[in-house]
Each structure stands twice: as C-alpha cells, then as structure tokens.
Amino acid sequence: MRKRKEEKEANSERWLLTYSDLITLLMIFFVVMYSMSNIDKDKFKALSKSLNSAMSGSGGNNILATQSTTTDATPTDSSPIDAAITLPIDTSMQQVKEEVDNYLTKNGLTSNVSTSVQEKGLVINITDTFFFDTGKAEIIAGSIAKLVGIGNMLTKLPNSISIEGHTDSVPINGGKFADNLDLSAMRASTVTRLLINQCHISPSKISATGYGETRPIAANTTIEGRAKNRRVDIVVYDTKYDSILSNNSGQ
C-alpha cells in the first residue's frame, strides 16, 4: 500500500510535461509572429529550419540571431546613395512626390527644385538659374546628371509628361532668341530631348511647351518674383487626363 501511494504522488506532477510543451509552443508562436513582421528570403529559410528542428526535437539555429545577422550585414548593392529610384508603374502622385523629394534632399537640390501635387498632377518646379545660364537654353554641364536623376524616376510611369518653359516679363534685347516665348520653348525642348535620350522616356508620352511670361506664379515687380517666374516645370499628369492629352497630341 505504501508503494502504491508513492507512485501516485510521483505521477501527479506529470502535468509539468504538458505545461512545458505549451510554453514551448507559445514561444514558437511569438517567434513566428516576430519573424513574419520582418520577413525576407533569408529570414524565411532560417525560420523554416528552426521550426523543423524544434518540432523534431533536435534543436536548431536561433531565429532571432539569424535575423540580427541578416539586418546588420553590409548591403551588396553598390549603387551610390544619391542614385535615383525607378518608380513602379502603379505609384500614386503623392508617392512620386515623396520619392522625388527624398532625391532632392539627398542631392542638395531643395533650394532650386520644388514639388507640389496639384489638380492636374505632380509639378516639379526647376529654377532657371540652376540649369541654365542667363538668356541661354543649353543645360549647364554640372547640372545634367542631377536632371537625369530626376528623369530616371519618371521613366516607368505610364503618365503623360509635359515640359513647360516659363520666363519673367523682362523683354529680351538682342541675342539668338526673338523673345521670351522663343527662349522658354527652346529650354523646354532641351529638357525634353535630354529626358528622351538619356532617361529613355518614350517620346509618345512627353511633350514640350513654351509659355514665355504668360503664366507667372509671382509678381514680376520684384527681383524675387521674377526669379520664381523664370522656371521649367516638369508636369506629370494624373492619368485621368490621358484621353484628353492623347486627343490633343493626335490633332
């Protein structure tokens, strides 16, 4: 009788085995949740291996340690930090603006280039002094790469793009251009040609227009206002205008 009583008392603690199994499963569950929140190919392989080992009782690699190693590893991408990102074709205007703004910030262009999302789409406003010498339509050599960087971000977008040249109201006296309209049109044409040749934007979806001094965004009565009006705008049209723009280009 005494022996049977001792065996009964020993067996009463078998619930600890079930408890330890539950704790193990709970730990695996949280590890899985953590891993899935930061998943990539290497982490997924580590997760699968660890789970298989845990289920078979053979032990395995530490998933968290593997993740830390993967995260802290030196990136294999050798592209420079200021390289432009090619945007996916389903990107919204706000997303395009954010990516362009990041590029402008990294390359110190925020004082010469600005962006805004308007009813017609995204407008990338470029001051003339950064890309052009006074009264000229050739892009300054040192600014070509920066402009190409902006253009590369727009290459895969399906949206129609318009390059619009603008000037202030001060008349042109002499030189190779007849008037401000002529200068603005040539600058827009120069930028358009660059985006087609070096960024490989399809000629069928990009156009150039010169407006001269007819569409100011500031008063021409001050030096600051005239500086704002001398600009080239890259307009990425919202896709809702595609049918209208296609009809106009076909006329």
LOTORKE-565061 format. One record per residue (C-alpha): residue number from 0; x, y, z; residue in three letters. Coordinates in nm, 4 decimals. Last residue first. Layout:
resi | x | y | z | resn
NUM | X | Y | Z | ALA
...
***
This chain:
resi | x | y | z | resn
250 | -0.4646 | 6.6708 | -8.3761 | GLN
249 | -0.3247 | 6.3499 | -8.2307 | GLY
248 | -0.1467 | 6.5267 | -7.9469 | SER
247 | -0.4725 | 6.6892 | -7.8372 | ASN
246 | -0.6614 | 6.3608 | -7.8412 | ASN
245 | -0.3921 | 6.1862 | -7.6376 | SER
244 | -0.3884 | 6.4709 | -7.3847 | LEU
243 | -0.7640 | 6.4483 | -7.3343 | ILE
242 | -0.7610 | 6.0678 | -7.3036 | SER
241 | -0.4705 | 6.0727 | -7.0577 | ASP
240 | -0.6151 | 6.3410 | -6.8309 | TYR
239 | -0.7480 | 6.0932 | -6.5722 | LYS
238 | -0.3935 | 5.9514 | -6.5552 | THR
237 | -0.2790 | 6.2484 | -6.3456 | ASP
236 | -0.0237 | 6.4470 | -6.5411 | TYR
235 | 0.3448 | 6.4533 | -6.4534 | VAL
234 | 0.4364 | 6.8181 | -6.5120 | VAL
233 | 0.8068 | 6.9024 | -6.5331 | ILE
232 | 0.8148 | 7.2783 | -6.4899 | ASP
231 | 1.0974 | 7.4968 | -6.6191 | VAL
230 | 1.1494 | 7.8285 | -6.4438 | ARG
229 | 1.1925 | 8.2040 | -6.4632 | ARG
228 | 0.8777 | 8.3058 | -6.2753 | ASN
227 | 1.0372 | 8.2481 | -5.9361 | LYS
226 | 1.3305 | 8.4776 | -6.0226 | ALA
225 | 1.0858 | 8.7468 | -6.1409 | ARG
224 | 0.9115 | 8.7365 | -5.8048 | GLY
223 | 1.2354 | 8.7656 | -5.6107 | GLU
222 | 1.3530 | 9.0623 | -5.8166 | ILE
221 | 1.0198 | 9.2380 | -5.7646 | THR
220 | 0.7504 | 9.3756 | -5.9982 | THR
219 | 0.7116 | 9.0485 | -6.1879 | ASN
218 | 0.4653 | 8.9262 | -5.9258 | ALA
217 | 0.4700 | 8.5515 | -5.8631 | ALA
216 | 0.3471 | 8.2325 | -6.0326 | ILE
215 | 0.3621 | 8.3832 | -6.3812 | PRO
214 | 0.1833 | 8.2172 | -6.6746 | ARG
213 | 0.2163 | 8.4450 | -6.9806 | THR
212 | 0.5874 | 8.5308 | -6.9423 | GLU
211 | 0.7094 | 8.2821 | -7.2049 | GLY
210 | 0.4717 | 7.9884 | -7.2306 | TYR
209 | 0.6939 | 7.7358 | -7.4071 | GLY
208 | 0.5706 | 7.3781 | -7.4455 | THR
207 | 0.7479 | 7.0444 | -7.4715 | ALA
206 | 0.5864 | 6.6992 | -7.4893 | SER
205 | 0.6290 | 6.3541 | -7.3343 | ILE
204 | 0.4197 | 6.0401 | -7.3733 | LYS
203 | 0.4978 | 5.9371 | -7.7311 | SER
202 | 0.8650 | 6.0310 | -7.6968 | PRO
201 | 0.9036 | 5.7391 | -7.4530 | SER
200 | 1.1269 | 5.8278 | -7.1597 | ILE
199 | 1.4685 | 5.6786 | -7.2246 | HIS
198 | 1.6363 | 5.8687 | -6.9407 | CYS
197 | 1.9333 | 5.9820 | -7.1523 | GLN
196 | 1.7826 | 6.0470 | -7.4952 | ASN
195 | 1.4182 | 6.1143 | -7.4068 | ILE
194 | 1.4860 | 6.3058 | -7.0858 | LEU
193 | 1.7557 | 6.5136 | -7.2572 | LEU
192 | 1.5313 | 6.5956 | -7.5543 | ARG
191 | 1.2566 | 6.7134 | -7.3206 | THR
190 | 1.4967 | 6.9344 | -7.1255 | VAL
189 | 1.6208 | 7.0995 | -7.4464 | THR
188 | 1.2663 | 7.1427 | -7.5810 | SER
187 | 1.1542 | 7.3159 | -7.2624 | ALA
186 | 1.4535 | 7.5479 | -7.2858 | ARG
185 | 1.3771 | 7.6195 | -7.6528 | MET
184 | 1.0132 | 7.6988 | -7.5781 | ALA
183 | 1.1044 | 7.9342 | -7.2940 | SER
182 | 1.3556 | 8.1230 | -7.5099 | LEU
181 | 1.1147 | 8.1663 | -7.8034 | ASP
180 | 0.8353 | 8.2841 | -7.5774 | LEU
179 | 1.0716 | 8.5281 | -7.4082 | ASN
178 | 1.1539 | 8.6965 | -7.7404 | ASP
177 | 1.3453 | 8.6634 | -8.0662 | ALA
176 | 1.6138 | 8.4377 | -7.9257 | PHE
175 | 1.9719 | 8.4375 | -8.0582 | LYS
174 | 2.0778 | 8.7535 | -7.8753 | GLY
173 | 1.9272 | 9.1006 | -7.8880 | GLY
172 | 1.7055 | 9.2584 | -7.6276 | ASN
171 | 1.4842 | 9.0115 | -7.4477 | ILE
170 | 1.1910 | 9.1737 | -7.2703 | PRO
169 | 1.1581 | 9.1470 | -6.8886 | VAL
168 | 0.8271 | 8.9744 | -6.8167 | SER
167 | 0.9686 | 8.6689 | -6.6402 | ASP
166 | 1.0193 | 8.3381 | -6.8149 | THR
165 | 0.8467 | 7.9996 | -6.8395 | HIS
164 | 0.9205 | 7.6635 | -7.0075 | GLY
163 | 0.6830 | 7.3684 | -6.9700 | GLU
162 | 0.7886 | 7.0043 | -7.0007 | ILE
161 | 0.4752 | 6.7905 | -7.0181 | SER
160 | 0.4575 | 6.4283 | -6.9058 | ILE
159 | 0.1835 | 6.1724 | -6.9766 | SER
158 | 0.1564 | 5.9074 | -6.7076 | ASN
157 | 0.2604 | 5.5448 | -6.7620 | PRO
156 | 0.5437 | 5.5781 | -6.5071 | LEU
155 | 0.8441 | 5.3660 | -6.5910 | LYS
154 | 1.0793 | 5.6544 | -6.6744 | THR
153 | 0.9733 | 5.9004 | -6.4052 | LEU
152 | 1.2465 | 5.8329 | -6.1504 | MET
151 | 1.5080 | 5.8360 | -6.4263 | ASN
150 | 1.4076 | 6.1930 | -6.5101 | GLY
149 | 1.5028 | 6.3219 | -6.1668 | ILE
148 | 1.8443 | 6.1583 | -6.1885 | GLY
147 | 1.8855 | 6.2900 | -6.5422 | VAL
146 | 1.8333 | 6.6414 | -6.4066 | LEU
145 | 2.1019 | 6.5867 | -6.1469 | LYS
144 | 2.3418 | 6.4440 | -6.4065 | ALA
143 | 2.2902 | 6.7454 | -6.6355 | ILE
142 | 2.3574 | 7.0043 | -6.3649 | SER
141 | 2.7354 | 7.0312 | -6.3954 | GLY
140 | 2.7143 | 7.0771 | -6.7720 | ALA
139 | 2.4746 | 7.3734 | -6.7515 | ILE
138 | 2.1747 | 7.2963 | -6.9727 | ILE
137 | 2.1796 | 7.4880 | -7.3016 | GLU
136 | 1.8871 | 7.7291 | -7.3469 | ALA
135 | 2.0653 | 8.0582 | -7.2785 | LYS
134 | 1.9467 | 8.4062 | -7.1710 | GLY
133 | 2.1033 | 8.3787 | -6.8274 | THR
132 | 2.2831 | 8.0459 | -6.7797 | ASP
131 | 2.0583 | 7.7440 | -6.7442 | PHE
130 | 2.0120 | 7.4542 | -6.5030 | PHE
129 | 2.0412 | 7.6172 | -6.1597 | PHE
128 | 1.9486 | 7.9680 | -6.2717 | THR
127 | 1.6268 | 7.8530 | -6.4406 | ASP
126 | 1.4507 | 7.7436 | -6.1229 | THR
125 | 1.3014 | 7.3951 | -6.1512 | ILE
124 | 0.9418 | 7.3234 | -6.0456 | ASN
123 | 0.8358 | 6.9574 | -6.0438 | ILE
122 | 0.4556 | 6.9611 | -6.0791 | VAL
121 | 0.2653 | 6.6425 | -5.9911 | LEU
120 | -0.0879 | 6.6075 | -6.1275 | GLY
119 | -0.3582 | 6.8241 | -6.2847 | LYS
118 | -0.5239 | 6.9072 | -5.9520 | GLU
117 | -0.1900 | 6.9900 | -5.7974 | GLN
116 | 0.0729 | 6.7880 | -5.6141 | VAL
115 | 0.3736 | 7.0096 | -5.5491 | SER
114 | 0.7460 | 6.9733 | -5.5986 | THR
113 | 1.0476 | 7.2003 | -5.5550 | SER
112 | 1.3855 | 7.2361 | -5.7278 | VAL
111 | 1.6493 | 7.5045 | -5.6703 | ASN
110 | 1.6704 | 7.5329 | -5.2903 | SER
109 | 1.5789 | 7.1643 | -5.2450 | THR
108 | 1.8628 | 7.0447 | -5.4664 | LEU
107 | 2.1095 | 6.9244 | -5.2027 | GLY
106 | 2.1471 | 6.5765 | -5.3523 | ASN
105 | 1.9985 | 6.3791 | -5.0648 | LYS
104 | 1.7157 | 6.6333 | -5.0237 | THR
103 | 1.6252 | 6.6335 | -5.3933 | LEU
102 | 1.6190 | 6.2531 | -5.4037 | TYR
101 | 1.3949 | 6.2370 | -5.0984 | ASN
100 | 1.1631 | 6.4972 | -5.2542 | ASP
99 | 1.1448 | 6.2900 | -5.5738 | VAL
98 | 1.0457 | 5.9829 | -5.3728 | GLU
97 | 0.7842 | 6.1753 | -5.1757 | GLU
96 | 0.6393 | 6.3393 | -5.4876 | LYS
95 | 0.6122 | 6.0048 | -5.6677 | VAL
94 | 0.4288 | 5.8625 | -5.3669 | GLN
93 | 0.1885 | 6.1580 | -5.3649 | GLN
92 | 0.1231 | 6.1163 | -5.7382 | MET
91 | 0.0401 | 5.7496 | -5.6905 | SER
90 | 0.2725 | 5.4669 | -5.7996 | THR
89 | 0.1210 | 5.1927 | -6.0158 | ASP
88 | 0.4031 | 5.1957 | -6.2730 | ILE
87 | 0.6746 | 5.1266 | -6.0180 | PRO
86 | 0.9281 | 5.4051 | -5.9511 | LEU
85 | 1.2901 | 5.3896 | -6.0598 | THR
84 | 1.4911 | 5.5211 | -5.7672 | ILE
83 | 1.7540 | 5.7892 | -5.8281 | ALA
82 | 2.1130 | 5.7344 | -5.7223 | ALA
81 | 2.2282 | 5.9661 | -5.4437 | ASP
80 | 2.3451 | 5.6856 | -5.2177 | ILE
79 | 2.5625 | 5.5366 | -5.4875 | PRO
78 | 2.4795 | 5.1874 | -5.6200 | SER
77 | 2.6927 | 4.9044 | -5.4788 | SER
76 | 2.4009 | 4.6982 | -5.3541 | ASP
75 | 2.5511 | 4.4120 | -5.1517 | THR
74 | 2.4473 | 4.5728 | -4.8249 | PRO
73 | 2.6826 | 4.5017 | -4.5294 | THR
72 | 2.5120 | 4.2672 | -4.2867 | ALA
71 | 2.3402 | 4.4147 | -3.9830 | ASP
70 | 1.9902 | 4.3010 | -4.0791 | THR
69 | 2.0937 | 3.9497 | -4.1790 | THR
68 | 2.2982 | 3.8962 | -3.8622 | THR
67 | 2.0146 | 4.0225 | -3.6452 | SER
66 | 1.7701 | 3.7977 | -3.8206 | GLN
65 | 1.9911 | 3.4939 | -3.7691 | THR
64 | 2.0226 | 3.5755 | -3.4000 | ALA
63 | 1.6466 | 3.5976 | -3.3697 | LEU
62 | 1.5996 | 3.2658 | -3.5441 | ILE
61 | 1.8453 | 3.0775 | -3.3202 | ASN
60 | 1.9523 | 2.7770 | -3.5195 | ASN
59 | 1.8200 | 2.4387 | -3.4295 | GLY
58 | 1.7403 | 2.1809 | -3.1644 | GLY
57 | 1.6837 | 1.8154 | -3.2482 | SER
56 | 1.3320 | 1.7867 | -3.1042 | GLY
55 | 1.1690 | 1.7165 | -3.4411 | SER
54 | 0.9309 | 2.0092 | -3.3995 | MET
53 | 1.2092 | 2.2411 | -3.2916 | ALA
52 | 1.4344 | 2.1388 | -3.5795 | SER
51 | 1.1601 | 2.1907 | -3.8347 | ASN
50 | 1.0746 | 2.5242 | -3.6784 | LEU
49 | 1.4369 | 2.6360 | -3.6837 | SER
48 | 1.4866 | 2.5388 | -4.0470 | LYS
47 | 1.1677 | 2.7080 | -4.1588 | SER
46 | 1.2525 | 3.0276 | -3.9709 | LEU
45 | 1.6059 | 3.0396 | -4.1079 | ALA
44 | 1.4750 | 2.9989 | -4.4627 | LYS
43 | 1.2168 | 3.2708 | -4.4056 | PHE
42 | 1.4800 | 3.5025 | -4.2588 | LYS
41 | 1.6961 | 3.4633 | -4.5692 | ASP
40 | 1.4071 | 3.5315 | -4.8093 | LYS
39 | 1.2627 | 3.8295 | -4.6240 | ASP
38 | 1.0261 | 3.8650 | -4.3348 | ILE
37 | 1.0268 | 4.1465 | -4.0825 | ASN
36 | 0.6772 | 4.1089 | -3.9365 | SER
35 | 0.6803 | 3.7401 | -4.0230 | MET
34 | 0.9776 | 3.6817 | -3.7934 | SER
33 | 0.8097 | 3.8401 | -3.4931 | TYR
32 | 0.4913 | 3.6403 | -3.5420 | MET
31 | 0.6899 | 3.3183 | -3.5847 | VAL
30 | 0.8919 | 3.3889 | -3.2706 | VAL
29 | 0.5682 | 3.4587 | -3.0853 | PHE
28 | 0.4218 | 3.1231 | -3.1910 | PHE
27 | 0.7440 | 2.9346 | -3.1184 | ILE
26 | 0.7416 | 3.0701 | -2.7611 | MET
25 | 0.3808 | 2.9645 | -2.7159 | LEU
24 | 0.4618 | 2.6174 | -2.8452 | LEU
23 | 0.7459 | 2.5845 | -2.5948 | THR
22 | 0.5289 | 2.7110 | -2.3080 | ILE
21 | 0.2577 | 2.4623 | -2.4026 | LEU
20 | 0.5087 | 2.1773 | -2.4102 | ASP
19 | 0.6426 | 2.2800 | -2.0685 | SER
18 | 0.2903 | 2.2781 | -1.9260 | TYR
17 | 0.2164 | 1.9353 | -2.0687 | THR
16 | 0.5324 | 1.7992 | -1.9120 | LEU
15 | 0.4557 | 1.9737 | -1.5841 | LEU
14 | 0.1188 | 1.7984 | -1.5737 | TRP
13 | 0.3159 | 1.4815 | -1.4963 | ARG
12 | 0.3405 | 1.6009 | -1.1365 | GLU
11 | 0.0631 | 1.3729 | -1.0031 | SER
10 | 0.2537 | 1.0665 | -1.1223 | ASN
9 | 0.5016 | 1.0921 | -0.8356 | ALA
8 | 0.2234 | 1.1083 | -0.5729 | GLU
7 | 0.0515 | 0.8016 | -0.7176 | LYS
6 | 0.3759 | 0.6046 | -0.7207 | GLU
5 | 0.4357 | 0.6868 | -0.3534 | GLU
4 | 0.0836 | 0.5709 | -0.2595 | LYS
3 | 0.1288 | 0.2407 | -0.4471 | ARG
2 | 0.4480 | 0.1710 | -0.2516 | LYS
1 | 0.2805 | 0.2419 | 0.0829 | ARG
0 | 0.0000 | 0.0000 | 0.0000 | MET
***
